[in-house]
Amino acid sequence: MTSGQDPRSLLPTDSPCVAVCSTLYDDICRGCGRTITEVANWVILDDTEKKQIWQRITAEGYPRRKG
């Protein structure tokens, strides 16, 4: 970790999962804001794709601890 870096900051490779999974009736998880496809493919997405997802979900108010 570089000097001055916030240890709580997330990397694009970190999953936005907050263990509040709910995609049963929605196309978007109520916990992290990702689509079912994004959740399923997270491990094979590259850093650029993950960063784009992070930008979109945080702009939409995700991840959320309570659904």
C-alpha positions as CSV (number, residue, x, y, z in Angstrom):
1,M,0.0,0.0,0.0
2,T,1.3,3.4,-0.9
3,S,1.7,6.1,1.7
4,G,-1.5,8.1,2.2
5,Q,-3.7,5.5,0.6
6,D,-7.0,4.9,2.4
7,P,-6.9,1.2,3.5
8,R,-10.7,1.1,3.2
9,S,-10.6,2.1,-0.5
10,L,-11.6,-0.6,-2.9
11,L,-9.9,-1.9,-6.0
12,P,-11.8,-2.5,-9.2
13,T,-11.1,-6.2,-8.6
14,D,-12.9,-6.2,-5.2
15,S,-16.4,-7.6,-5.4
16,P,-19.2,-5.2,-4.5
17,C,-21.1,-8.1,-2.9
18,V,-22.5,-7.3,0.6
19,A,-24.0,-10.7,1.2
20,V,-27.5,-9.3,0.7
21,C,-28.2,-11.2,-2.4
22,S,-31.6,-10.8,-4.0
23,T,-32.2,-11.5,-7.7
24,L,-35.2,-13.8,-7.3
25,Y,-37.7,-11.2,-8.6
26,D,-35.4,-8.6,-10.1
27,D,-32.8,-8.4,-12.8
28,I,-30.6,-6.4,-10.5
29,C,-29.3,-7.6,-7.1
30,R,-30.8,-5.5,-4.3
31,G,-27.6,-5.7,-2.3
32,C,-24.8,-4.9,-4.8
33,G,-26.7,-3.5,-7.8
34,R,-25.1,-5.8,-10.3
35,T,-27.1,-7.8,-12.9
36,I,-27.3,-11.5,-12.7
37,T,-24.8,-11.8,-15.6
38,E,-22.3,-9.4,-13.9
39,V,-22.5,-11.4,-10.7
40,A,-22.0,-14.7,-12.5
41,N,-19.1,-13.4,-14.7
42,W,-17.3,-11.2,-12.1
43,V,-14.3,-13.6,-11.8
44,I,-13.7,-13.5,-15.6
45,L,-14.2,-9.7,-16.1
46,D,-11.1,-7.6,-16.6
47,D,-10.3,-4.7,-14.3
48,T,-11.7,-2.1,-16.8
49,E,-15.0,-3.9,-17.0
50,K,-15.2,-4.2,-13.2
51,K,-14.3,-0.5,-12.8
52,Q,-17.2,0.4,-15.1
53,I,-19.6,-1.7,-13.1
54,W,-18.3,-0.1,-9.9
55,Q,-18.9,3.4,-11.3
56,R,-22.4,2.6,-12.4
57,I,-23.5,0.9,-9.2
58,T,-22.1,3.5,-6.9
59,A,-23.8,6.3,-9.0
60,E,-27.0,4.3,-8.4
61,G,-26.5,4.2,-4.6
62,Y,-25.1,0.7,-4.3
63,P,-23.8,-1.4,-2.7
64,R,-26.5,-1.5,0.0
65,R,-26.3,-3.3,3.3
66,K,-30.1,-3.7,3.6
67,G,-32.4,-4.5,0.7
